[in-house]
Amino acid sequence: MAGRHGSFLSCEFGAAGSWFVAQGAKGIYGYNRLFYFVISQWPNQTAKTFFDSHMMYERTLELGGSHKEAWDATKKRWNEYIAKGDPYLVRYQIHDRDSMIFSGDLDGKPWPPGPRYKCEWCDFETDDKNVYLKHICLVHCVPEPCKSWIPKWIRELTGCQYD
């Protein structure tokens, strides 16, 4: 784990996070107590509340967030489900939320920033390729000429109205 980040749903594994950080891990997210996972039959809405809350951490990191942003987003998701107040689930959701633990650099990000896309014709730039392609089509596309230099798959992806 040296030099890496880890996220673990395994019960109590997060309690070892500080040991992994001492061995060189950048950050460990997990749970320091038994993780209660309430399910009667998969798939169902009950199970979703537990998976969705836990996976919010990974989704936030994948979108470029820091561990602190992922932590906050995960707590917020747990709290949203807790606020719905399902009398049977709330005690387990609170327990799992309060069992979350992180060891390492909260400001750290597990992945380097992605590439920047800079427009050749103006000052526009973004790190989202789809936003970049839409910008090209919607701002710089001239109906007839665009057919010759913008591939059809890009026109379809960006919703270009000219076919």
Secondary structure as the mmCIF struct_conf table of DSSP 4:
data_model
#
loop_
_struct_conf.conf_type_id
_struct_conf.id
_struct_conf.beg_label_comp_id
_struct_conf.beg_label_asym_id
_struct_conf.beg_label_seq_id
_struct_conf.end_label_comp_id
_struct_conf.end_label_asym_id
_struct_conf.end_label_seq_id
TURN_TY1_P TURN_TY1_P1 ALA A 2 GLY A 3
STRN STRN1 HIS A 5 SER A 7
BEND BEND1 SER A 10 SER A 10
TURN_TY1_P TURN_TY1_P2 CYS A 11 GLU A 12
HELX_RH_3T_P HELX_RH_3T_P1 PHE A 13 ALA A 16
HELX_RH_AL_P HELX_RH_AL_P1 GLY A 17 ALA A 22
TURN_TY1_P TURN_TY1_P3 GLN A 23 GLY A 24
BEND BEND2 LYS A 26 LYS A 26
STRN STRN2 GLY A 27 TYR A 31
BEND BEND3 ASN A 32 ARG A 33
HELX_LH_PP_P HELX_LH_PP_P1 LEU A 34 TYR A 36
BEND BEND4 SER A 40 PRO A 43
HELX_RH_AL_P HELX_RH_AL_P2 GLN A 45 GLU A 62
TURN_TY1_P TURN_TY1_P4 LEU A 63 GLY A 64
HELX_RH_AL_P HELX_RH_AL_P3 HIS A 67 LYS A 84
TURN_TY1_P TURN_TY1_P5 GLY A 85 GLY A 85
TURN_TY1_P TURN_TY1_P6 PRO A 87 LEU A 89
HELX_RH_AL_P HELX_RH_AL_P4 VAL A 90 ASP A 98
TURN_TY1_P TURN_TY1_P7 SER A 99 SER A 99
STRN STRN3 MET A 100 GLY A 104
TURN_TY1_P TURN_TY1_P8 LEU A 106 ASP A 107
BEND BEND5 PRO A 110 TRP A 111
STRN STRN4 TYR A 117 LYS A 118
BEND BEND6 GLU A 120 ASP A 123
STRN STRN5 GLU A 125 THR A 126
BEND BEND7 ASP A 127 ASP A 127
HELX_RH_AL_P HELX_RH_AL_P5 LYS A 129 HIS A 140
HELX_RH_AL_P HELX_RH_AL_P6 PRO A 143 TRP A 149
BEND BEND8 ILE A 150 ILE A 150
HELX_RH_AL_P HELX_RH_AL_P7 LYS A 152 THR A 158
TURN_TY1_P TURN_TY1_P9 GLY A 159 GLY A 159
BEND BEND9 GLN A 161 GLN A 161
#
